Amino acid sequence: MVSALLAGAQPKPDARPQTVVIRAGTLLDGKGHALHNVLIVVQDGKIVRVEPNVKDQRVPGATSYDLSHLTVMPGWIDLHDHITWHFGPNGRIEDKSETPSQAALAEASNAYATLMAGFTTIQSVGSPEDKELRAALQSGLPGPRLLTSLEPIEDPKLTPEQIREAVRKLKADGADLVKIFASRSIRQGGTRTLSDEQLQAACSEAKARGLRTLVHAYRDAVRAAANAGCTEVEHGTYATQEDLDAMAQHGTFFDPQVGLVIHNYLDNKQKFIGVGSYTEEGFAKMQEVLPVIAEMFKHALATKNLKIVFGTDAVAGAHGRNAEEFIDRVQAGEDAMDALVAANSRAAESLNMQNEIGAIASGMQADIIAVDGDPLKDITAVRKVVFVMKGGKVYKNEAGR
């Protein structure tokens, strides 16, 4: 439905010129370095060179963008999104009267809002509807680059062999990764649901099939996922220091969600309440764990060699506000540069895409954004994205040409 209805519905971005030159006053390269007064030269959707802007040099025939008064950086990567989640025409998360066309329009709107907020790549985990949206985005629908897990693996009654079969089916169906629920939701207490054997079956089979694994885990499921060789752990609420150390030891990427997702649920309570685990008790539990998450995050930041990446768990109500998670993380104690790197080169590494995205350097995809302000001094500047380029195409330019 998304492909058929929307592939040409959104306005097309600027036609890509042969050569584009971006003048950056301050450039954060995505790897933790800040450069000043540089030129970024883009051809055919890729960065061909980054060089000092000597005497305001010109490149003949190039289209130029003057971002010299802004902070320029790679497009952000959100490793945990639910891009198809939206409120229906009735204003609720569940609307049985919604038509397929209305749903498709809402999904396209989410994608567009996410791109305009500076996120040029997202990983959407847990919705089979992602497959059509991914195809539409690949065909030109304005939005971020989309990786999807399709259906999650979550049934604790599955045998290890059945889990292996499920992984093989996901591979055949075109999944980019495998999402695994090893714990119940935090609204249900976050208790563990999968055994060591089940986790090992899922993660070892995925690895054999060339797929990454992302594990929803709380409590001791965090350590179990690390020991099973899984790629990435989500959430991690109630993780002990031993659990954090296990992830560091095994090289497991850790994607905590510090604030945005729970604040978004609490702010939109009346739109969720009464559906599934979204009960009064469930909302009370989410409110209760906010300080628990903050304390866990402080320990995670202090854990040597722990590879902390960036994901928001954006659901309905949060799309286009993904950058609020940067603010939550910095307010919780993370260094601003490290928070940004977590959504750039470190996130790209977790996707095995470190040679394509997540940094501004020669040979990389031209995913380039700019914010009005200096996020290293005031992290709230991430709310002011005024320039967005993805794959060499300019989708947003409020900075002037």
N, C-alpha and C positions, 0 to 999 in steps of 0.2 A: 504493500500500500504506500509506504513512504517513497519508494523508488518511482512508482508510477505517478503519484500525485504531486510530488514535490521536487523532483530532480531539476526542474527548470523554473520552479515557482519563486525562489528567492532571487533578488537582483544579482547579476554577475559582478564579480570583483573587477577592478581595473585590468585591462588587457596587459599581459606581462610584456614589458619592453625587453629588448635584447640585453641591455645592461642597466642596472640600477645602482646608484651610489647613495649611501646613507652617511651623513655627517653626524657623528656622535660626540657630544661634549663629554659625557661620562659613559663608559661602557663597562658593564659587569659581564665578564666572559662566560659565566655559567660554571666555572671551575674554582671560583673563589678569588679571582683577581679583578681589580678595578683599573681601567685604562682611561686616558683622557685625550681628547682632541684627536680622534681617529676617523678614518674612512673605512667603511665596509662596502666592498664591491661584490655585487650579485649578478650572476648570469645564469639564465636557464634554470632558475629556481634554486641554485646553490650558491654558497659563499665561495668566491674564488680567491679573495685575499682580504686581509685586515692590515691596515698600514697607517702610520702617522699622517695626519693631515697637514702637510708641509705647505705653508703659504697659501692655504685655501685652494689647493690644486683642483683642476677640473678634469673630467674624463669625457672626451669628445663623444657626442651622440648619446650620452647616458641621461636617464631621468634621475634627478637628484631629490633627496628628501633631507631637509635641514632639521636634524634633531639635536642640534648643538646645545639647546637649553634644557634638555631632558636627560633622564637616565635610561639608557638602552640596555637590553639584555635578551637572552634567548627566550622564545615562547615557553611558558610554563607547562609542566606536565603534571596532570592529576592522575595518580595511580589507582584511585578508588572512587568511581563515579557510578551513579545510576541514572544515566542520561534520559531514559525513557519514562522515568517516574514523573508524574505531573498531577495537578488537581484537575478534576473534570469540570464540565460546565456548571455543575452544582456546587463547585467550590470545595469538594471533598476528594480525598485520595481514592475513593471507590465510587464510581458513577456508572451504574449499569445502563443508563440511557445514552451514554457517550457513543457516538458513531466511530467507525474506523477512520474516517477522514478527519474528524476532530482530534482523535488521538495522534494521528500522523502529523497534523499541524502543530500540536503541542510539543511533540518530540523534536520537530525541526526548529521550533522556537527555542527550546532548551539548548540545542546545539549551537544556534546562532548566538544566544546570550553568553554561552560559555566561551566561544571564540572571541567575542567582543570584550570579554573580561581578561583576555590575555592568555588563555589556555589553548595552545595549538595542538596538543596531544592529550587524550584521556584514555583511561582503561576502564571500561564499563563492565561491571561484574554481576552476573546473575539474572539477566533478562534475555530470553530468546529473541525478543523484538529488536535487539541490537543488530541482528544480522542484516535486516533490511535497511536500517538506518546507516550502517557501515557502508553498504553498497551505494546508497544515495550520496553519502559524503564523498566517496571515491569518484562518483560521477559528476561532482561539481556543486552539490548542495553546500552552502557556506556553513562551516562548522569545523571543529577540531578533527585531527586524525584520530580514528577510533579503533581501539583494540577491544575485543570482547571475549568473555568466557562462555557466552550462551548460558545454558542451564547449569546451575551449581550442583555439586555432589553433596547431599546433605542427609540422606536416609541412613540412620544408624543401624538399620536391619540388614543392609547390604553386606554380603560376604566380601572378603578381600578379592576373590576372583570376579565377583559382580562389579566391584569398584573398578577393577582393571578393564572390564568390558565397557563400563561407562566412560572411562577415559578414552578408550579407542574410538568409541562412537563420537565423542566430542571432537576428536581429531578429524574424523571423517566428515563431520558436519561443518567444519571450518572454524572451530574455535581457535583463538590466538593463545589462550592459556586455560588452565583449569582452576575453578574456584571450589574450595572445599570448606564446608562448615564442620569444624571440630568441636564447637561449643554452641550452646543455645544462645539466643540473643541476651543482651544485658538486661532487657526488660523481664526476662525469665530467669535471671540470676547468673547467666553465663556459665553454667555447669558444663562439663565435658560430655561430648556425645560419641566420639569415635575412639576406638582403641589404637594402641601403637601399631598393631598389625594392619588395621584399616588405613591409617595414615601412611604407613610405609608402602602399602599397595598403591595408593593413589599417587604419591609423589614419585615413586620409582618408575611406575608405568608411564607417567607423564614425561619424565626425563627421557625414558627410552623412546618416546614418540616425538621428542623435540619440543615439548611444551613446558612452559613454566607453571608453577603452582602458587596460588595465593590462598592462604588459610585464615579463615575467620576464627580467632582463638582468644580465649580468656584463660586465666588461671593456669593450671598445669598443662593445658593444651598448647600453650606457647612453647614450652620446652620440648614437648612431644613432637611438635611440628619441626622444630629445629633439628632434633635428633633424627627425624625421618628424612632429612635432606630436602625439605620443601624450600621453595625459592623465597617466599615472602610471607610474613605474618602480619595480619591486620589487627588493629585495636590494642590488644595486650593488656587490657584492664585487669587489675589484681596480679599482674606479673611480679614475681619476686626478683631479687637480685640474681639469684641462681638461674632463673628463666632468662633474664636479660643477658647474662654471661653466656648461656648456651647458644643464643642467637649470634653473639659476637664470635664465639668459638667456631661455629659452623658456617659463618659468612652469610647468615640469613638476613635478608633485608627486613627492616622493621618499619611498618607504616602505622604509627599511632594517629588517632584522630583526637585532637586536644580540645576542640571547642565547637566548631561550626555545626557539626551534625546534630549534636544534642541541643544546642541553643536553637537551631532551626526547628527541631521537633517541639520544643517547649513553646516557641513563639507561634507555632501553627497547630497547637494542641487540638483545637476544635475541628480541624480539617482531617485529623488522623484518628481521634478518639473513637473507640468502638469497633475498630477493624483489627482482627487478629490479636496480637499481643499488645496493641496500643490501648491499654486499659488505664484506669486511674492508678492502679498499682504499678503498672509498667512505667508510666510517666513519673511517678514518685521515685522509682528506682533510677531513672535517668538523671533526675535532679540530684539524687543522693551520690552518684558516682563521679560527678564533676570534680570535686576535690581529690578523689581517689586517683582519677586520671592525671590531674596536675602533679600529684606527688610521684606517681609512677614515671611520668615524663621527665621529672628532674633527675631521677635515678638513671633513666635511659640516657640522658644527655651526658651523664658522668661515667657511663660504661665505656671503657676503652675498646676501640675497634668495632663498636656497634654501628652498623650502616643504617642510619635513620633516613627514610625517604619521605615523600610528601604525597598524601592522599586525603581527600576530604570526606568521602562517603556521602557526597552530595545527592540528596533525594529531592522530592518535590518541595519547592520553596527555596532551595539553595542554589539552583542553577543560575550562573552569572554572578554569584556571590562567593565563588570558590576561594577567592583571595582573602576572605575574612580569616581563613585558617592560618595564614601567615601571621596575622595580627595576634590571634590566640596563642600561637606558638612562641612568638617573641615575648608577649606579656607573661608567658609561663616560664621564661628563662632562656630560651634559645637565642643565640647570636643571630642577628638579622641576615648577615651574609650566609651563614650556614643554612638558615631556613630557605633561602633562595636557591642555594646549591642543591638542597634536597629535592627541589622541584625542577632542577635542570640536569646537570651532568650525572648526579647520583641516581636520580630517577631513571634517566636514560640507560644507565648501567644495569639497573634492575630489569629493564626490558630487553637487554642485549642489543640496544640500539645506540650505544655510546659513540659509534662512528657515523651516525646519521643526524641525531638531534641532541639537544641539551647543552650545546656550547656554540659560541660564535667563533668559528675558526675556518680556515680554508678546507673545502670539501664537504662541509656540513650542509644540511638542508637550511634554506634561508627562512627559518622560523624566528622572527625578530619582533620584539615589542618595545614600547617605550612608555614610561610613566612620567607624569608631571610631578617632580619632586625627587628627593633622595631617600629611598627606602632604608638605607643604612643608618641614616640619622632619625628618620621618622617612618616607621614601617607602614603607617596608614597611607603612604604614597601609593601602595599597591592597589588602592581603590581608584586611582586616577590613570587608568590605561588610556592613552590618547593615540597610540599607533599600534597596528597589528598587521604583520606580514606573515603568511604561512606559505611555505614552498615557493617563495619569490613573488607571491601575489599579495597586493595590499588590499586588506579588507576594511581597515579603519584608518583614517588619517585626520585627526583633529589638531595636528601640529603645524599644518601648512606645508606647501611644497615649494 
